[in-house]
Amino acid sequence: MAFLWGSFCSSAGGVAGVEDVVDLMSPKDRKQLSQLEAAVISGVREQLPAGVTLSQMMVADEINEWRLQNSGDADRIAVHTPTVLIHGYAASSMAFHLNVAGLSNAFSDLCVVDLPANGLSREPPMLGPKVKGQPVHWKELDKKTGSLTVVCEPPSKMSSSGVLDDPGVYEDYFVDRIEKWRLAHGFDNINVVGHSFGGYMSFKYAIKYSKHVDKLVLLSPLGVERNIDSVSNKWDVGKTYDLTDIDATSPLYYRPFTVPGYLFNNQLNVLRKMGPLGNHMAKRAIASRYSNVPGTAYHAYLHHVFYGAHTFPSANITAFTHLFTRQLLARDPLLDNIQRLKVNKLMMVYGDHDWMNKEAGYGMVQEINKERYVPAKAVYAELPSAGHNLFLDNPSGFNKLLIDFLRD
């Protein structure tokens, strides 16, 4: 998805918002994706250390999981807490295929999951609120002067159309199913590692189910920046504010660019609507962006996700367009929620040539370590020779960094 945007059952254990399992993915797409995934995994199996077993299962009949369990030499295991890796947007567990064999040598129990509506996980319908009413025009933004004038009281919660809405409903579609996955395994405490959109959801999971997260690792996470569309902002009607496009820790932060509405609302489906030209664009983008990934199996897998599948899952689009603005800023930013973070340790990691806002991540680490009401201890790291997909760009460096941080 990044290349398009500019480098871009019944509820269990009291988990809210999880309805009976309904799968919207077609049987044909599921079969094709399963075959392509098997081709990627075959390369992983060849690299597994002695004593490590790799198994696949559909946890709670909903979340597809690859699990690596290490019964080898106990002296080589550095991390005994069960650890889950969570992929980014328009991706899947296969994103970590260059890492899991190497990581498994140091982890007693390592799980890589597909978020709902991604990979081989089920695609339950998105049961968001039925929003009524007209969009609220509450601000006048002057990009020439970099100022914002509040013309009326804004809604406390806003959808992508400016209508009253609650971002938490769309977060819970993913967050509550991660919890359902944890409960199905009977894990007490876990380490959570999330990338990009998965990093955003990992953070939101950690603040909602804080008793069960030991350490949290956010890999080039989406949605860190405070911004003028945050639901936490308080505005004075009639007042004009001077904005900033530099300080992403400020509630007056904004981005001058805007993703075109048609692309924002249709996303990867735009490629499908373009026919052969979209096919060509998908192939070229994958070949260029993932040129450092050896072999062809992962490229073929990505092509199916970007173009070959019948459609890009609607639940992803619905969630994304309600959680983020067309400036790719969160309506409920991570920086506005750090006081709710109770994990023992947090690490924010970016690639040294990452397009994501590294300054916002560094600012978040500084704020966490400064505030007494936040018990977490945070560290910031940059991985050399890596961009946004840092674990694919520098697999060995990423593995070492992660093991060292999560070590017992």
matplotlib code that plots the C-alpha trace (Angstrom):
import matplotlib.pyplot as plt

x = [0.0, 2.9, 4.0, 0.6, 0.9, 4.4, 6.8, 3.8, -17.6, -19.0, -16.9, -14.5, -13.4, -15.4, -13.7, -15.9, -16.8, -16.1, -19.1, -19.7, -17.1, -18.1, -15.5, -15.9, -12.9, -13.8, -12.8, -10.9, -8.8, -8.2, -6.9, -4.6, -3.2, -2.6, -0.6, 1.5, 2.1, 3.2, 5.8, 7.2, 7.2, 9.1, 12.1, 11.7, 11.5, 14.9, 16.6, 15.1, 17.7, 17.7, 15.1, 12.7, 9.3, 7.1, 3.4, 0.4, -3.1, -6.2, -6.5, -10.0, -11.2, -10.3, -6.6, -4.1, -0.8, 2.6, 4.2, 7.9, 8.6, 12.2, 12.9, 16.6, 19.6, 18.2, 21.4, 20.7, 17.2, 17.3, 13.6, 11.2, 8.1, 5.8, 6.3, 4.0, 5.0, 2.2, 2.5, 1.6, -1.1, -1.8, 0.6, 0.6, 2.7, 4.8, 6.4, 8.6, 9.7, 13.3, 13.4, 11.6, 14.2, 17.0, 14.8, 13.5, 17.0, 16.7, 12.9, 11.2, 7.8, 7.5, 4.2, 3.6, -0.1, -2.3, -4.5, -8.2, -9.1, -5.4, -3.4, -5.2, -7.1, -10.9, -12.5, -15.4, -17.6, -16.8, -19.6, -19.0, -21.6, -24.2, -23.3, -26.1, -26.0, -24.2, -20.4, -19.5, -17.5, -15.8, -12.5, -11.0, -7.5, -5.3, -2.3, -0.7, -0.4, -0.3, -3.2, -6.4, -9.6, -12.2, -15.6, -17.7, -17.5, -16.1, -17.5, -15.7, -15.2, -15.0, -15.2, -13.4, -16.4, -16.4, -19.5, -19.6, -18.0, -15.7, -12.3, -12.2, -14.9, -12.6, -9.5, -11.4, -12.0, -8.3, -7.4, -10.1, -9.2, -5.5, -6.8, -9.0, -5.9, -4.0, -6.8, -7.1, -3.4, -3.7, -0.7, -0.5, 2.1, 3.3, 5.8, 4.2, 6.1, 4.2, 5.1, 3.5, -0.3, 0.4, 2.5, -0.5, -2.7, 0.0, 0.1, -3.7, -3.7, -1.1, -3.1, -6.4, -5.0, -2.1, -2.0, -0.9, 1.9, 5.4, 7.5, 6.3, 8.3, 6.9, 8.6, 8.2, 4.6, 1.8, -0.2, 2.3, 2.0, -0.3, -2.3, -5.1, -7.6, -7.0, -10.1, -8.2, -7.9, -9.7, -10.5, -11.8, -14.5, -13.5, -9.8, -7.1, -4.2, -0.7, 0.1, 3.3, 4.4, 7.6, 6.8, 4.9, 4.5, 2.3, -1.5, -1.1, 0.8, -0.5, 0.8, 0.4, -0.2, -3.5, -4.0, -6.6, -10.0, -10.6, -7.3, -7.8, -11.3, -10.4, -6.8, -5.4, -8.7, -7.6, -5.0, -7.7, -9.9, -7.1, -6.9, -3.7, -2.1, -2.7, -1.2, 1.9, 2.2, 1.9, 4.6, 7.0, 6.4, 7.0, 10.1, 11.5, 10.5, 11.4, 14.4, 16.5, 14.2, 15.7, 13.7, 10.3, 8.0, 7.4, 7.0, 4.3, 2.6, 2.6, 1.3, -1.8, -2.4, -2.0, -3.7, -4.5, -7.1, -10.7, -10.8, -8.9, -10.7, -13.3, -12.8, -9.3, -10.5, -13.3, -11.0, -8.2, -10.5, -12.1, -8.9, -6.7, -7.1, -6.1, -2.9, -2.1, -2.4, -4.3, -7.5, -6.4, -2.6, -0.3, 1.3, -2.1, -2.3, 1.1, -0.2, -2.2, 0.8, 1.7, 4.2, 7.5, 9.6, 9.1, 11.3, 10.6, 12.6, 13.0, 15.1, 17.9, 16.2, 12.7, 9.9, 7.9, 8.3, 11.2, 11.2, 7.7, 8.9, 12.0, 9.7, 7.4, 10.3, 11.4, 8.0, 7.5, 10.8, 10.1, 6.6, 6.4, 2.9, 4.1, 5.8, 7.2, 10.9, 11.4, 14.3, 14.7, 16.8, 17.5, 18.5, 21.2, 20.8, 17.0, 13.9, 10.3, 10.3, 13.4, 13.2, 13.3, 16.0, 18.4, 17.1, 20.2, 20.6, 16.9, 17.0, 20.0, 18.3, 15.1, 16.7, 18.9, 15.9, 13.5, 16.2, 15.1]
y = [0.0, 2.4, 2.5, 3.9, 6.7, 7.7, 5.0, 3.6, -17.2, -15.7, -13.4, -15.2, -14.3, -11.0, -9.7, -6.9, -6.4, -9.9, -11.5, -14.9, -15.9, -14.9, -15.1, -12.7, -14.1, -16.2, -19.9, -19.3, -16.5, -18.4, -21.4, -19.3, -17.4, -20.6, -22.0, -18.8, -18.7, -22.3, -21.4, -18.7, -20.9, -23.7, -21.4, -20.8, -24.5, -25.1, -22.6, -23.7, -24.5, -27.9, -28.3, -25.7, -26.8, -24.7, -25.2, -23.4, -23.2, -21.1, -19.9, -19.6, -20.4, -16.8, -15.8, -17.5, -18.2, -19.5, -20.7, -21.5, -23.5, -24.1, -27.3, -27.2, -26.3, -24.2, -22.1, -20.6, -19.3, -15.7, -14.9, -17.1, -14.9, -15.8, -13.2, -12.2, -10.4, -8.3, -7.1, -3.7, -2.6, -4.6, -7.2, -10.4, -12.8, -13.5, -10.0, -11.6, -14.6, -13.5, -13.1, -16.0, -18.8, -16.6, -15.4, -18.8, -19.8, -17.4, -17.6, -20.4, -19.5, -17.1, -16.5, -14.6, -13.8, -12.4, -9.6, -10.2, -9.5, -10.0, -13.0, -16.2, -15.0, -14.8, -11.6, -10.9, -8.0, -4.6, -3.9, -0.2, 2.3, 3.5, 7.2, 9.6, 13.3, 15.7, 16.4, 19.1, 22.0, 23.2, 24.6, 26.9, 25.8, 28.4, 26.5, 29.7, 31.2, 27.9, 28.9, 27.3, 29.1, 27.3, 28.3, 26.1, 23.5, 20.3, 16.8, 15.0, 12.0, 12.3, 9.9, 10.5, 12.5, 14.8, 13.1, 12.1, 8.7, 6.7, 5.6, 3.0, 0.9, 0.3, -0.3, -3.0, -4.9, -5.8, -5.3, -7.5, -10.3, -10.1, -10.6, -13.5, -15.1, -14.7, -16.2, -19.2, -19.9, -19.3, -17.0, -14.8, -12.2, -11.6, -9.5, -7.6, -6.5, -4.5, -2.8, 0.3, -0.1, -3.2, -1.0, 1.3, -1.6, -3.1, 0.1, 0.2, -3.4, -2.7, 0.1, -1.8, -5.1, -3.7, -6.5, -9.0, -7.1, -7.2, -5.5, -3.6, -3.0, -0.5, -0.8, 2.4, 2.8, 4.7, 7.2, 8.6, 12.3, 14.7, 16.7, 19.1, 16.3, 14.5, 13.7, 14.8, 18.4, 21.2, 24.3, 27.8, 28.7, 31.8, 31.6, 31.4, 29.1, 29.1, 25.6, 23.7, 21.2, 20.5, 19.7, 16.4, 16.4, 19.5, 19.3, 22.1, 19.8, 19.2, 17.9, 20.1, 17.1, 15.2, 11.7, 12.0, 11.0, 8.3, 6.6, 7.0, 5.4, 2.6, 1.9, -1.3, -1.7, 1.1, -1.2, -3.8, -1.2, -0.2, -3.7, -4.6, -1.3, -1.9, -5.3, -3.8, -1.1, -3.6, -5.8, -2.9, -1.5, -4.9, -5.5, -2.1, -1.9, -5.5, -6.0, -7.0, -9.9, -13.1, -15.4, -14.9, -16.6, -13.5, -11.3, -13.6, -13.5, -9.7, -9.5, -11.6, -9.3, -6.1, -7.1, -10.8, -11.3, -10.5, -7.5, -5.8, -6.5, -3.9, -4.2, -2.8, 0.2, 0.9, 0.8, 2.8, 5.6, 6.0, 5.9, 8.1, 11.3, 11.8, 13.3, 9.9, 11.2, 9.3, 10.6, 9.2, 9.5, 7.4, 10.5, 11.5, 8.1, 7.6, 8.2, 5.0, 2.9, 0.4, -1.9, -2.6, -1.5, 0.1, 0.3, 2.5, 1.4, 3.1, 2.5, 5.0, 6.1, 5.5, 7.7, 7.5, 10.4, 9.4, 12.8, 12.0, 8.6, 10.1, 12.8, 10.1, 8.2, 11.5, 12.3, 8.8, 8.9, 12.4, 11.8, 10.3, 9.0, 6.6, 3.6, 2.3, 2.9, 3.7, 3.5, 4.7, 3.0, 3.3, 0.3, 1.0, 0.2, 0.0, 1.9, 1.5, -2.3, -2.5, -6.2, -7.0, -4.5, -5.6, -8.9, -9.9, -6.4, -6.4, -9.8, -8.9, -5.7, -7.4, -10.3, -7.9, -5.8, -8.7, -10.8, -12.0]
z = [0.0, 0.8, -2.8, -3.9, -1.2, -1.9, -0.8, 0.8, 17.3, 20.2, 22.2, 24.5, 28.0, 28.0, 24.8, 23.5, 19.9, 18.6, 16.9, 15.5, 12.9, 9.4, 6.6, 3.6, 1.7, -1.3, -1.3, -4.5, -3.1, 0.1, -1.8, -4.0, -1.1, 0.9, -2.0, -2.4, 1.4, 1.4, -1.2, 1.0, 4.1, 2.3, 2.3, 6.0, 6.9, 5.2, 7.5, 10.9, 13.6, 15.2, 17.9, 16.4, 15.1, 12.8, 12.8, 11.4, 12.8, 12.7, 16.4, 17.7, 14.1, 13.2, 13.4, 11.1, 13.0, 12.3, 15.6, 16.2, 19.4, 20.5, 22.4, 21.7, 23.9, 26.8, 27.0, 23.6, 24.5, 25.4, 25.4, 27.4, 27.3, 24.4, 21.7, 18.8, 15.6, 14.0, 10.4, 8.8, 6.5, 3.3, 4.5, 6.5, 8.6, 5.5, 5.9, 8.6, 6.5, 6.4, 10.2, 11.9, 11.3, 12.8, 15.7, 16.6, 17.8, 20.7, 21.5, 23.3, 21.7, 18.8, 17.0, 13.8, 13.1, 10.3, 11.5, 10.8, 7.2, 6.3, 5.0, 5.8, 8.8, 8.6, 7.3, 9.7, 8.6, 10.1, 12.5, 12.9, 14.1, 11.6, 11.5, 10.7, 10.0, 7.8, 8.0, 10.5, 8.9, 12.1, 10.8, 8.2, 7.2, 5.4, 4.0, 2.7, 6.2, 8.1, 10.3, 11.5, 12.5, 14.5, 13.2, 15.4, 18.1, 16.5, 17.3, 20.1, 17.9, 14.1, 11.2, 7.9, 6.7, 9.8, 11.3, 14.9, 15.3, 17.7, 16.4, 19.2, 17.5, 14.5, 16.6, 18.6, 15.4, 15.5, 19.1, 20.6, 18.2, 19.3, 22.8, 21.7, 20.2, 23.5, 25.5, 23.1, 23.8, 27.6, 27.6, 30.7, 29.7, 26.1, 24.3, 21.3, 18.3, 15.7, 12.4, 10.9, 11.1, 13.2, 15.4, 15.9, 16.8, 19.1, 21.1, 21.3, 22.4, 25.1, 26.6, 26.6, 27.8, 29.8, 32.3, 29.7, 27.9, 29.2, 26.5, 23.5, 20.3, 17.7, 14.3, 12.3, 13.7, 12.0, 13.9, 16.4, 15.6, 17.4, 14.9, 14.4, 13.8, 17.0, 19.0, 22.2, 21.1, 22.8, 20.7, 21.4, 18.9, 16.9, 17.7, 15.0, 15.7, 14.1, 12.8, 12.5, 9.9, 11.8, 15.4, 15.3, 19.1, 18.9, 18.7, 16.1, 13.7, 10.2, 6.9, 3.8, 1.4, 1.1, -0.4, -3.3, -2.1, -4.7, -3.8, -0.1, -0.2, -2.7, -2.0, -3.6, -5.5, -7.7, -9.3, -10.0, -11.6, -13.9, -15.5, -17.3, -16.5, -12.8, -13.1, -14.7, -12.0, -9.2, -10.7, -11.2, -7.7, -6.1, -8.1, -7.2, -3.5, -2.7, -4.9, -1.9, -1.0, -2.6, -4.8, -6.4, -3.9, -1.8, -4.9, -6.2, -2.8, -2.7, -6.3, -5.3, -2.3, -4.4, -7.6, -8.1, -5.3, -6.3, -4.0, -1.2, 2.1, 2.8, 6.6, 6.1, 4.1, 6.5, 9.5, 7.9, 6.6, 10.0, 12.0, 9.8, 7.8, 4.2, 5.5, 7.0, 10.6, 13.3, 14.8, 18.1, 18.0, 20.1, 21.6, 23.1, 24.9, 26.4, 29.9, 29.6, 28.7, 31.5, 29.8, 31.5, 28.5, 25.1, 22.1, 19.1, 16.0, 12.6, 9.5, 9.0, 5.7, 6.9, 5.3, 8.5, 10.9, 13.1, 14.9, 16.3, 17.5, 19.2, 20.8, 22.1, 23.7, 25.4, 26.7, 28.1, 29.9, 31.2, 32.6, 36.0, 35.5, 32.7, 34.3, 31.0, 30.2, 26.6, 24.2, 20.6, 17.9, 14.2, 12.1, 9.6, 5.9, 6.3, 5.4, 6.5, 6.0, 8.2, 9.0, 5.3, 4.5, 7.2, 8.6, 10.6, 12.1, 13.0, 14.6, 16.8, 17.9, 18.8, 20.7, 22.7, 23.8, 24.6, 26.3, 29.8]

ax = plt.figure().add_subplot(projection="3d")
ax.plot(x, y, z, "-o")
ax.set_aspect("equal")
plt.show()
